[in-house]
Amino acid sequence: MVPLSWYLVLSAILFSLGVFGFLLKRNIITIFMSIELMLNAVNLSFVAFANFWHSHPAKLASGVDVVPLSGHVFVFFVMVVAAAEAAVGLAIIIAVFRTRETLNVDQVNLLKL
Amino acid sequence: MTKNLNLWVIPLLPLIGAAINGLFGRRFKNALVSAVALLFTGVSFGWAAWAVWTAWPGSGIALPHIETLPFPWIVAGNFSAPFGFYLDQLSMVMVLVVTGVGFLIHVYSVGYMGHEGGYYRFFSYLNLFMFFMLTLVLANNYLLMFVGWEGVGLASYLLIGFYFLKDSAANAGKKAFIVNRIGDFGFLIGMFLIVQHFGTLNYDSVFNALKDAAQFPVDPGWGWLTISAICLLIGATGKSAQVPLYVWLPDAMEGPTPVSALIHAATMVTAGVYMIARSHAIFNLAPHALELVFVIGCLTAFFAATMGVAQTDIKRVLAYSTVSQLGYMVLACGVAAYAAGIFHLMTHAFFKALLFLGAGSVIHAIGGEQDMRRMGGLRKKIPVTFWVMTVATFTIAGFPPLAAFFSKDEILSGVYASPHAGHLLWAIGVITAGLTSFYMFRLWFMTFFGEYKPEADLGDAHLAPAGHAVAAAHGSSGHAASQADDDHGHGHSGVHESPWIMLAPLVILAALSIVGGWVGIPRILGGHNAIEHFLAPVMEPSPGAIQAQELVKNVPNATEIAHEYAEAHPNAAEVKTSTEWVLTGISVAAAALGLFLAWLLYYKRPELPDRITAKARGLYLLVLHKYYVDEGYGALFVKPLLALSTVVLWRGMDQGLIDGLVNGAGSVSKGVGNELRRMQSGNIRSYAAWVVVGGAAVVAIMIWLGVR
């Protein structure tokens, strides 16, 4: 069985890739994809932990096993939010492209001082 | 038998009038404004007359009659001050004078102020004044009296500065208020001392306590009784325009003439005299304070009279005359002839109100001119005014059988009988009476006799070098033909008699000036000095209280107290009848001499005054400049205070410290913000970097906390 730490390392690697892509890329779609990457890295750690706790159930004083499902639930939440974000984000991207005719974020800087 | 007289109604009615006119008067027609003002003042007078009638000594109501409203006013620990009203013989006289003369002046104002802007404002203030004055007079404790005291000061301020667009009027208002504040401070300290030693400010408690000679013996030195009496006296010098705080009253003539008549002659300025008379129980136990009282009264009477001699503004002559007459009243209080003081207060209210209103009628007649050098020959043109002014002039000069003859004589004989250097004071009083007669007849001759010369050149040729200084000192008084219609110009052409609504009060006041003194005809002239007997129960140091007299017998310094009692009641010390005749004769002779000199100088040979002033130029200038007192106060108090305020308080504290702190805080935030705004680059990836840095910082802190 694959140990928990491997999942976590993979998750960290994916998250860091997301962060660096987020920071370094200029194309707004790539940045968007980096954000999705970070979200999914987090999802990976959630399911990994969920799986881990599934095989190590906590025992209550009464002897009943408690199998937490919050990891799975959160993953669904994140997916929903990510989907909503994708819809909104892509709409914004289209709007930005229509007005600015570019996808380079360094040129989308009207709000600077 | 106690009967509820609802005394609280008397002051409250004018307050309602003031509120109605003040709040809604702007939309009212003038007739409605005057109807409201007259109605409430008139009903107040009626109520006061009814209350006095009902409570008249012998009617079965015990005097002093005290009424306290059922709810308390101030309660703090053991101390309490009620809304209480106090009716005794003294406040009876006062309340009738205030409401009666006040009502007449309200009537007069309807005619006088008819052409002025701010008509409703004027009547609102006038009613407000009545409210505060009646509170002052009717209060049953010093604190409530102080409320009225401050309130009349406020009303006075508002009315002096009634023509607030005129700088001199606004400044005069401020001057009156500030100078009065100095006196009020003394009054406050006096009240604090009374609270400290009696634990109450109610008249009856304080005065009853003072009757206990064992507990409160006569203060031979400078103990707290003397100090508190002196503090009260300081208050009185402010309100009653005595040396050294009299300077505000002449400037107060900037107000409309009915105001000068009501507030600055007949009622408010007598508040100080009333207060001293009311506090006579304290003053009687403090001989040194009494000495100070008569010294101040005497100085004021004399110097104000000399200042009146050189004035050319008709209202200012009357102002100095008022100061001088108030000096007489204070002098009477100083020799413990309180009844004489109050008597003179009453007659003075009649004849001085008449003089001011008459002067107002003259000013009205000739279109706002106030300088007597531009008057003259008005006798034929405004006959009614002339006749009432004649009555008033003869009254104030002290000719029998007019009112002031009796009251002034009463004071002078009281002074003569006083054990403190009585004869010297009496001599000064008689000289002052002569001076009074002189300057009043000077006014009379200059105004009503000779040629009418409205275009007279006031170039002050004989004054040339000092001319502008005079202008500065006088404010708007004499000079400046251009200012002639400042006060009361309404563009009438030609001399015209005033309407009857103005003349009727004059005639009534003239009648009162004639007969008003007859309530105090002394015994030698066949009268029985009714007013003194009337006031005696109030002024008696031991009002018929046998126990108090027994106490006197039992205390070691009984003779001293008895002596004080004798002092307090100089007429008991019976000046001999023949002496009294001589005294009376001398004071009438002084008045006649004043009349003769004025006749000689201002009627028979009008060129003489110029020659005399040229001869005695130094003295003349000194008097004309009112002994440079205003200038002295300016150099001594105003300029240093102004410099201190400008340099230290304004430039140093306000601009330096406070503005520095505020502006400093502002510029620090501005600088910090200026640096921080560089973070707002507009570059999305730099924002992202900040987010990452922040997130990393959070993670780092959590790791650090977890490790620990």
Interface residues (C-beta under 8 A of the other chain):
Chain A: V19 F22 L23 L24 R26 I31 V105 D106 V108 N109 L110 L111 K112 L113
Chain B: R677 R678 Q680 S681 G682 N683 I684 R685 A688 A689 V692
